[in-house]
Amino acid sequence: MKETALVIMAAGIGSRYGKGIKQLAKVGPSGEIIMEYSIHDAINAGFNKVIFIIRKDIEDEFRAVIGDRIEKHVKVQYAYQDINDLPEGYSLPEGRTKPWGTAQAVLCAKDLIDCPFLVINADDFYGADGFKIVHDYLVNEMDENADVLDMCMAGFILGNTLSDNGTVTRGVCRTKEGSGELISVTETYEIAERDGRISGLDKDGNEVPLSAEDRVSMNMWGLPRGILDVLEEGFPRFLDGISENSLKAEYLLPKEIDSLIKAGKGRVRLLETSGKWYGVTYAEDRAYVESAMRRMTEEGIYKEKLFD
């Protein structure tokens, strides 16, 4: 069986959540955190190892809360996202405190990734189906020797990813008619239901009407190892392209994949999942997520203790 890795991006600051490290918030009936459910579902789907991308300053707490227990059940490795980890010849702009984004986060794990991999957010609950369909694609369908990068993405129903406690940002997907091949992923902001209809804003602040049935990206990407070389080559170009006074520009994985699609250098199969997404975007979301995890435990979808 082909080796596959689960890469979890857990270095985010979580500014909207408030105090504390939101990726380590306990939401399960036995004190599980969200990423434990992801790891549980990934192991069951067939993933062979887990690579955590974290900040060095949270390593001790991270290992105590989850890492030391998980490594008893699956191979675990750590990569560290550092704002100062820049290509040779580049330096941190004065006043920059914001991390460089998801593409740079994945790039931090380049030396550890030696097989096709799935990359996810630490603070999102995706459901077992997403892990299974992506794993099956990585093992049975991905052509690592193709002329263009062969990728996949779990596409969630927008209505299954909204928060009752505030607006959200989602990558809205378009596919070729009659096929599951992705045409584009467009970051759409301030998405919420307003007066009985769902809408968001584009990058220029213009209203974008949306449907609850639209497919969106939740950063659940199945990728070949070859994309790491592309991201490494692209990081200096990104840095060259930002203005001197831009302290918040991010090197984002969805945007880079979107660019590969439009340049004819990559193709992405959108794998449809009807799974319900849960996440702690806002502090008020936590009670809702706790209730959902408790319900799924009572229904027998998950054990009372995921990792004994």
C-alpha positions in Angstrom: 0.0 0.0 0.0 1.3 3.5 -0.9 2.5 5.6 2.0 0.4 8.6 2.8 0.8 11.4 5.4 -1.6 13.7 7.3 -0.2 17.2 7.6 -2.0 19.3 10.2 -1.5 23.1 10.2 -1.6 24.1 13.9 0.5 27.2 14.1 -2.3 29.7 13.7 -2.6 32.5 16.2 -6.4 32.2 16.4 -6.9 35.9 17.0 -10.7 35.9 16.6 -11.0 33.2 19.3 -9.7 35.3 22.1 -7.3 34.2 24.8 -5.8 30.7 24.7 -4.7 28.4 21.9 -7.9 27.6 20.1 -6.5 24.5 18.4 -6.1 23.0 21.9 -9.7 23.8 23.1 -11.3 20.6 24.6 -14.6 19.8 22.9 -15.0 16.0 23.2 -16.9 14.3 26.0 -13.6 12.9 27.4 -11.7 16.2 26.8 -10.7 15.5 23.2 -9.6 18.4 21.0 -10.9 18.8 17.4 -7.7 17.5 15.8 -8.0 14.2 17.7 -11.1 13.4 15.7 -9.2 14.3 12.5 -6.3 12.0 13.4 -8.7 9.2 14.5 -10.6 9.4 11.1 -7.3 9.7 9.2 -5.8 6.6 10.8 -9.0 4.6 10.1 -8.9 5.8 6.4 -5.3 4.4 6.1 -2.9 7.4 6.6 0.5 6.2 7.9 1.9 9.2 9.7 1.0 12.6 11.1 3.1 15.7 10.7 2.2 18.6 13.0 3.1 22.1 11.9 3.3 24.2 15.0 5.0 27.2 16.5 8.1 26.4 18.6 6.7 28.4 21.5 3.7 26.1 21.9 5.6 22.8 21.5 5.6 21.8 25.2 1.9 22.5 25.7 1.1 20.8 22.3 3.0 17.7 23.2 1.4 17.5 26.6 -2.2 17.9 25.3 -2.0 15.7 22.3 1.3 14.8 20.8 2.7 12.4 23.4 -0.6 10.4 23.4 -1.0 10.3 19.6 2.5 9.0 19.0 1.5 5.7 20.7 -1.0 5.1 17.9 0.7 6.5 14.7 4.1 7.9 13.7 4.3 11.5 14.6 6.7 14.2 13.4 6.9 18.0 14.0 7.7 20.9 11.7 7.9 24.5 13.0 6.5 27.5 11.3 8.7 30.5 11.9 8.0 34.0 10.6 11.8 34.4 10.2 12.1 31.3 8.0 12.6 33.1 4.7 14.6 32.3 1.5 18.2 33.3 1.3 18.6 37.0 0.7 15.3 38.0 2.3 14.7 39.4 5.8 11.7 40.0 7.9 10.0 43.4 7.2 10.2 45.8 10.1 6.9 45.6 12.1 5.8 42.3 10.6 4.2 40.0 13.2 1.7 38.0 11.1 2.7 34.5 10.0 3.3 34.1 6.3 0.3 31.9 5.6 -0.7 28.3 4.7 1.6 27.8 1.7 4.6 28.8 3.8 3.3 26.6 6.7 3.3 23.5 4.4 6.7 24.5 3.0 8.1 24.3 6.6 7.4 20.5 6.5 9.2 19.9 3.2 12.0 17.9 4.7 9.5 15.5 6.4 7.1 14.9 3.6 8.2 12.0 1.4 4.9 10.8 0.0 1.5 12.0 -1.1 -0.2 13.9 1.7 -3.4 15.4 3.0 -3.1 18.9 4.5 -5.8 20.2 6.9 -6.5 22.9 9.5 -6.0 21.9 13.1 -9.2 23.6 14.3 -11.7 22.2 11.8 -13.8 19.0 12.1 -14.2 17.4 8.7 -15.9 14.1 9.3 -14.7 10.6 8.4 -15.9 10.7 4.8 -13.5 13.4 3.7 -10.5 11.5 4.9 -11.6 8.3 3.2 -12.3 9.9 -0.2 -9.0 11.9 -0.2 -7.0 8.9 1.0 -8.5 6.7 -1.7 -7.6 9.2 -4.4 -4.0 9.5 -3.2 -3.6 5.8 -3.2 -5.6 4.7 -6.2 -6.0 7.6 -8.6 -3.2 10.2 -8.2 -0.6 10.1 -11.0 2.6 11.4 -9.4 4.4 11.2 -12.8 1.8 13.3 -14.7 2.9 16.3 -16.8 1.0 18.5 -14.5 0.6 18.3 -10.7 -2.3 15.9 -9.9 -4.2 17.0 -6.8 -7.6 16.6 -5.2 -9.7 18.5 -2.7 -12.7 17.6 -0.5 -15.5 20.0 -1.5 -17.9 20.8 1.3 -21.5 22.1 0.9 -21.4 25.8 1.9 -24.5 25.5 4.0 -22.7 22.9 6.1 -19.9 25.2 7.0 -21.5 28.4 8.3 -21.3 29.7 11.8 -24.2 31.1 13.8 -21.9 33.4 15.6 -20.4 35.5 12.9 -19.2 35.7 9.3 -16.8 33.2 7.7 -14.3 33.2 4.8 -14.5 30.4 2.3 -12.9 29.4 -0.9 -15.8 29.1 -3.3 -15.3 26.5 -6.0 -16.1 26.3 -9.7 -15.8 23.1 -11.6 -15.9 22.1 -15.3 -19.5 21.3 -16.3 -20.0 17.6 -16.4 -16.8 16.8 -14.5 -15.3 17.1 -11.1 -12.3 19.0 -12.2 -11.7 22.3 -10.4 -11.6 25.5 -12.5 -11.0 28.0 -9.7 -11.2 28.6 -5.9 -12.1 32.2 -5.1 -11.6 33.5 -1.6 -15.0 35.0 -0.5 -15.2 37.0 2.7 -17.8 37.9 5.3 -20.1 35.0 4.3 -23.3 34.8 6.3 -27.1 34.3 5.9 -28.8 37.7 5.6 -32.5 38.1 5.3 -33.0 34.5 4.2 -30.2 34.5 1.6 -26.5 33.7 1.8 -24.0 36.2 0.5 -20.4 37.3 0.9 -17.9 39.9 -0.3 -15.2 39.7 -2.9 -11.7 41.0 -2.4 -12.8 44.5 -3.5 -15.8 44.6 -1.1 -18.5 43.8 -3.7 -21.4 41.6 -2.6 -21.3 38.1 -4.0 -24.6 36.1 -4.0 -24.2 32.5 -3.0 -26.2 29.3 -2.6 -26.2 27.0 0.3 -25.4 24.2 -2.1 -22.2 25.8 -3.4 -19.1 23.8 -3.0 -16.4 25.3 -0.9 -12.8 24.5 0.1 -12.1 24.0 3.8 -8.4 23.6 3.2 -8.6 19.8 2.9 -6.1 19.2 0.0 -4.7 15.9 -1.3 -1.3 16.8 -2.8 1.7 15.1 -4.4 5.1 15.7 -2.9 6.1 17.6 -6.1 4.0 20.6 -5.0 6.6 21.4 -2.3 9.2 22.2 -5.0 6.7 24.5 -6.7 5.9 26.3 -3.4 9.6 26.7 -2.6 10.2 28.3 -6.0 7.2 30.5 -5.7 7.9 31.9 -2.2 10.6 34.4 -3.4 8.2 35.6 -6.2 5.5 36.2 -3.6 7.9 38.2 -1.4 9.1 40.2 -4.4 5.5 41.0 -5.2 4.3 42.5 -1.9 4.6 46.2 -1.2 7.1 47.4 1.3 4.4 48.6 3.7 2.3 45.4 3.5 2.6 43.7 6.9 -0.3 41.3 6.5 0.1 39.8 3.0 0.0 35.9 3.1 1.4 33.2 0.9 -1.7 31.1 0.7 -2.0 27.5 -0.4 -5.4 27.8 -2.1 -4.3 30.9 -4.0 -1.1 29.1 -5.2 -3.1 26.0 -6.3 -5.6 28.3 -8.1 -2.7 29.8 -10.0 -1.4 26.4 -11.0 -4.8 25.5 -12.4 -5.1 28.7 -14.4 -1.5 28.3 -15.7 -2.2 24.7 -16.8 0.4 23.4 -14.4 -1.9 21.6 -12.1 -5.3 19.8 -12.0 -7.5 19.3 -9.0 -10.3 16.8 -8.7 -13.1 18.1 -6.4 -14.3 15.1 -4.3 -17.8 15.9 -3.1 -18.5 15.2 0.6 -21.8 15.8 2.4 -20.1 15.8 5.7 -21.0 18.5 8.3 -18.1 20.8 9.1 -17.6 22.0 12.7 -15.0 24.6 13.8 -14.2 27.0 16.6 -13.9 30.2 14.6 -15.4 32.2 17.5 -15.4 31.5 21.2 -19.2 31.2 21.1 -18.8 28.2 18.6 -17.3 26.0 21.3 -20.5 25.0 23.0 -22.1 24.1 19.7 -19.1 21.9 18.7 -19.1 20.3 22.2 -22.8 19.4 21.7 -22.1 17.9 18.2 -19.2 15.8 19.5 -21.4 14.6 22.4 -24.2 13.7 20.0 -21.9 11.7 17.7 -20.5 9.8 20.6 -24.0 8.9 21.8 -24.9 7.7 18.3 -21.8 5.5 18.3 -20.0 7.3 15.5 -17.1 7.8 17.9 -16.0 6.0 21.1 -16.2 7.7 24.5 -12.4 7.9 24.5 -10.9 8.2 21.0 -7.4 7.2 22.1 -7.3 5.1 25.3 
